Amino acid sequence: MSEIEFSKDEKKVIVQKIQTYFNENLDQKIEQFDAEFLLDFFAGEIGVYFYNQGLNAAQAVLSNKMDSIIDAIYEIEKPTQF
């Protein structure tokens, strides 16, 4: 797995969300540097769990689609003597 990286604009939005969460839910002000540090920690140490969940969800969707395709192929199969 490659390292989880965010664009400059994505990082800015996420950092603002972290700061808002700390302010509104924990009654603490967190500076931009600290919020970026926290984001980097979560991306590096915990992000892999979210990444794997995303892969599992994608695999389930793909599996369901493949089952549908296989069923559609059986439906159009022509009968033979074998």
N, C-alpha and C positions, 0 to 999 in steps of 0.2 A: 504494500500500500504506500502510495506517495504521501508526503506530508500534507496536512490540511492547511491550505493557504486561502486567504481572502484578499480580494482587491482592496485598494485604498478606500474606495467608497463603501464597500461592504463592511470593512473594519470600522469605519467611522460610525456607521449606523449601529453596529453591534455594540460598540463602546458606549454610545449614547444610551442604548437600551440598558446596559449594565449600570450606568450611572443613574438612570431613572429608577431602576429597580431598587438599588441601594437607598436612594433618597426616599422613595415612596413606601417601601416595605420594611426597611431596616432603620429608617430615620438617621442615615449616615451619608455624609457627602464623600464621594470617592472621586479622586482626581483622574484626569485622562490617562496619565501614565500608569496608575494603579489598575485602572479598568483594562487597559491594553495588556498589562502583565497578567491579569486574571484571565482574559480572553486567550492569551497564548498558552497559559497553563491548561485551560479546559480543552483547547484545540489539540494540544500535544498529548495530554494524559487521558482525557475522557472522550475526546472526539471520536476515537476509534470505536467506542461502543455504539455511538450514534451512526457512524459509518457502516458498521456491520449490520445494524438494524435496517438501515436503508437497503443494503445489499440483499438481506433476507426478504424484505418486502418486494423488491424488484424481481427476485427469483420466484416468488410466489405468483406474481402477476404473469411473468413469462411462462411459468408452468401451466397456469390456467389457460392462457392463450394457446399454448401448444396442444393441450388436451382438446380444445375447441377445434383446432386445425385437424387433428387426428380424427376426431369425430366426423368432421365435414368430409374428409377423404373417404372414410368408410361409407358414408351416405351416398357418394357418387360412384362407388366401386360397382362394376358390372359383375353379374353372377357368371361363374364358370363351372365346369365339371369337377374342378379340383377343390 
